[in-house]
Amino acid sequence: MNEQVLPQDPPAFRAYVRTWMKTHYAQFVRDWPAEPDPVSLAFRRGWEDTLCRHGWAGLGWPGQYGGKALPLSHQAIYLEELARSGAPLGVNLIGHGIFAPTLLHFGTEAQKQRYLPGILRNETIWCQGYSEPGAGSDLAAVTTRARKVGRDFVLDGHKIWTSFANLADYCFVLARTDPDSQRHRGLSFLLVDMRQPGVRVEPIRQLTGEAEFCEVFFEQVIVRQDCLLGQEGEGWRMAMTAASFERGTYFIPRLVQFERELASVRRLIDQAASGLSAVALQDYRQRWSALYTDSAILQLKSHRALTAAMSGSPPGPEGSSTKVHWSEAHQRMLDLAMQLLGLHVCTPDARHQAETEFFTRASLWSRAETVLAGTSEIQRNIIGEKVLGLEKG
Ligand SMILES: Cc1cc2nc3c(=O)[nH]c(=O)nc-3n(C[C@H](O)[C@H](O)[C@H](O)COP(=O)(O)OP(=O)(O)OC[C@H]3O[C@@H](n4cnc5c(N)ncnc54)[C@H](O)[C@@H]3O)c2cc1C
């Protein structure tokens, strides 16, 4: 690991990260042995490995585990500058962003010693095994079972939409360990080695042509007692705590990306302007202006979430408002981009090729954004009940 000395003063820290990202990402792209493809999992993993090799993992972890113990404000600056460099998101987001803080919070010392070094070096990729064919929005309906046999568990079940399961070395699985329990009681949080017998991963081909999430089948999988995180039956509480770890920072890279794309859409409008009627041009400009306002409001919401997380206040329903707002505004922006690109999407010409490829993929992928991490309907239920105080429907 590169022992870099990071400036503590926030503006100096930002300037340092910005320069570092600019230089190293450009170098990484130049050195990439094939045609650089920021969408491909190999490219994304390669860049993430580079970041980890240079000490950019574990920024918030305590020093004794190889972390830098930086405050959340500095982690936010890092994420902003990383996204601003134009580099893609990594493939071990769940390992770094969700599992590691959960492990630091609930794990035994032996578990921390076992799992943290692999995440720090990006050698072990993690995935999250919560959703099932009959338990998505209604996560408490989980039916994956883990029977106690001697001191160990035997795991049987079927998970779905498990992001990066095809790359993952480990999965944290929400499973029912008390066969007589119902709903959120009697669930446990198990750390499962994806390479062991009885684990089968079937990638699901998506609209974009990629297959980065999967079905995962567990058939008679032995899970050792020391792979139980926290106490037996405490899985629901742990899953909810795990979800809260990203709450201050989840939207930061996504909102920087939103801003970058908005600037590209602006260029598309300017390029198309001379060929448009006055009415059409006004329509495009108004829609762009509304999206610009969305972007500004989303930044404020993100700052508010970060401030709340930094002051240690428990997660509130504000995250649902940001989730609905971001995912739906993003779809509106990509619809606008696709309309502006118009015929170029069907009959690509060299001048518009890069934008057409980028926006076509982004537009198709954005269909998933109103579903993942809780659908828009579920977020609206939360806003209705917890913010507006409406009765449960
Ligand atoms: C790209 C992507 C990545 C994902 N990655 C992971 C992952 O890594 N790990 C993981 O465990 N899961 C993952 N998921 C799963 C995701 O959490 C679920 O898709 C989501 O929670 C919705 O569950 P579902 O697909 O089963 O839909 P369902 O729950 O079956 O919902 C179907 C429809 O009914 C609506 N609906 C359901 N209940 C209500 C209600 N009470 N009120 C109003 N409307 C309702 C929903 O809004 C939706 O429109 C991922 C999903 C996507 C799209």
The ligand as a MOL file (V3000), in Angstrom:
LIG
                    3D

  0  0  0     0  0            999 V3000
M  V30 BEGIN CTAB
M  V30 COUNTS 53 58 0 0 0
M  V30 BEGIN ATOM
M  V30 1 C -30.1690 -3.0080 -10.7060 0
M  V30 2 C -30.6620 -3.7040 -9.4670 0
M  V30 3 C -29.7470 -4.1730 -8.5480 0
M  V30 4 C -30.1910 -4.8490 -7.4100 0
M  V30 5 N -29.2460 -5.3520 -6.5470 0
M  V30 6 C -29.6570 -6.0830 -5.4740 0
M  V30 7 C -28.6910 -6.7070 -4.6250 0
M  V30 8 O -27.4770 -6.6040 -4.8290 0
M  V30 9 N -29.1450 -7.4670 -3.5960 0
M  V30 10 C -30.4580 -7.6290 -3.3370 0
M  V30 11 O -30.7880 -8.3080 -2.3670 0
M  V30 12 N -31.4250 -7.0500 -4.1280 0
M  V30 13 C -31.0290 -6.2950 -5.2010 0
M  V30 14 N -31.9800 -5.7160 -6.0250 0
M  V30 15 C -33.3850 -5.9850 -5.7850 0
M  V30 16 C -34.2260 -4.7910 -5.3590 0
M  V30 17 O -33.9720 -4.4680 -4.0310 0
M  V30 18 C -35.6980 -5.1960 -5.6120 0
M  V30 19 O -35.8450 -5.3200 -7.0150 0
M  V30 20 C -36.6690 -4.1760 -5.0900 0
M  V30 21 O -36.6240 -4.1370 -3.6910 0
M  V30 22 C -38.1100 -4.4910 -5.5670 0
M  V30 23 O -38.4420 -5.8070 -5.2920 0
M  V30 24 P -39.0550 -6.7520 -6.4440 0
M  V30 25 O -38.1940 -6.6170 -7.6540 0
M  V30 26 O -39.2120 -8.1210 -5.8590 0
M  V30 27 O -40.4580 -6.1420 -6.8080 0
M  V30 28 P -41.8370 -6.3990 -6.0280 0
M  V30 29 O -41.6150 -6.2080 -4.5690 0
M  V30 30 O -42.3950 -7.7080 -6.4810 0
M  V30 31 O -42.7320 -5.2160 -6.5690 0
M  V30 32 C -43.3980 -5.2790 -7.8330 0
M  V30 33 C -44.1700 -3.9840 -8.0310 0
M  V30 34 O -45.1630 -3.8520 -6.9840 0
M  V30 35 C -44.9810 -2.6090 -6.3130 0
M  V30 36 N -45.2580 -2.8010 -4.8730 0
M  V30 37 C -44.8310 -3.8240 -4.0880 0
M  V30 38 N -45.2550 -3.6440 -2.8200 0
M  V30 39 C -45.9520 -2.4690 -2.7980 0
M  V30 40 C -46.6240 -1.7380 -1.7770 0
M  V30 41 N -46.6530 -2.1590 -0.5160 0
M  V30 42 N -47.2210 -0.5690 -2.1260 0
M  V30 43 C -47.1810 -0.1110 -3.4120 0
M  V30 44 N -46.5650 -0.7710 -4.4230 0
M  V30 45 C -45.9550 -1.9370 -4.1100 0
M  V30 46 C -43.5150 -2.2400 -6.5050 0
M  V30 47 O -43.3100 -0.8520 -6.3780 0
M  V30 48 C -43.2670 -2.7480 -7.9210 0
M  V30 49 O -43.6850 -1.7840 -8.8610 0
M  V30 50 C -31.5750 -5.0290 -7.1650 0
M  V30 51 C -32.4940 -4.5320 -8.0960 0
M  V30 52 C -32.0630 -3.8910 -9.2230 0
M  V30 53 C -33.0680 -3.3690 -10.2120 0
M  V30 END ATOM
M  V30 BEGIN BOND
M  V30 1 1 1 2
M  V30 2 1 2 3
M  V30 3 2 2 52
M  V30 4 2 3 4
M  V30 5 1 4 5
M  V30 6 1 4 50
M  V30 7 2 5 6
M  V30 8 1 6 7
M  V30 9 1 6 13
M  V30 10 2 7 8
M  V30 11 1 7 9
M  V30 12 1 9 10
M  V30 13 2 10 11
M  V30 14 1 10 12
M  V30 15 2 12 13
M  V30 16 1 13 14
M  V30 17 1 14 15
M  V30 18 1 14 50
M  V30 19 1 15 16
M  V30 20 1 16 17
M  V30 21 1 16 18
M  V30 22 1 18 19
M  V30 23 1 18 20
M  V30 24 1 20 21
M  V30 25 1 20 22
M  V30 26 1 22 23
M  V30 27 1 23 24
M  V30 28 2 24 25
M  V30 29 1 24 26
M  V30 30 1 24 27
M  V30 31 1 27 28
M  V30 32 2 28 29
M  V30 33 1 28 30
M  V30 34 1 28 31
M  V30 35 1 31 32
M  V30 36 1 32 33
M  V30 37 1 33 34
M  V30 38 1 33 48
M  V30 39 1 34 35
M  V30 40 1 35 36
M  V30 41 1 35 46
M  V30 42 1 36 37
M  V30 43 1 36 45
M  V30 44 2 37 38
M  V30 45 1 38 39
M  V30 46 1 39 40
M  V30 47 2 39 45
M  V30 48 1 40 41
M  V30 49 2 40 42
M  V30 50 1 42 43
M  V30 51 2 43 44
M  V30 52 1 44 45
M  V30 53 1 46 47
M  V30 54 1 46 48
M  V30 55 1 48 49
M  V30 56 2 50 51
M  V30 57 1 51 52
M  V30 58 1 52 53
M  V30 END BOND
M  V30 END CTAB
M  END
